Amino acid sequence: MKTKNLLEILATPSPSGRERDGQRLWIKNVTPHADRVESDSHGNAWAVLEGALIQRFHE
C-alpha cells in the first residue's frame, strides 16, 4: 500500500457507528494485497493471507 493511500484512509472520517466510508476505502486498498477480504454485519473488515503465502516469506 502506498503512503498516499494510507494518508487517504486516515483522513477519511469514520466515527463510531458510521464507519462505512472508511471501511470501503480500506477494503479497496487492501484487496490487491490479500487472498480474500471479508466483513461482517457489525462493520468489521479484515484481510486474509493464506498460510502457504506466509510460509514462503519465512523460508
URPECOR-V561237 format. One record per helix or strand of 2 or more residues. SS is the DSSP state (a for helix, b for strand). FROM is the first residue (numbers start at 0). LEN is the number of residues. Records with the same first field share a line. If there is no record, write none. Layout:
SS->FROM-LEN  FROM-LEN
This chain:
a->2-9  19-14  50-8
b->35-4  44-4
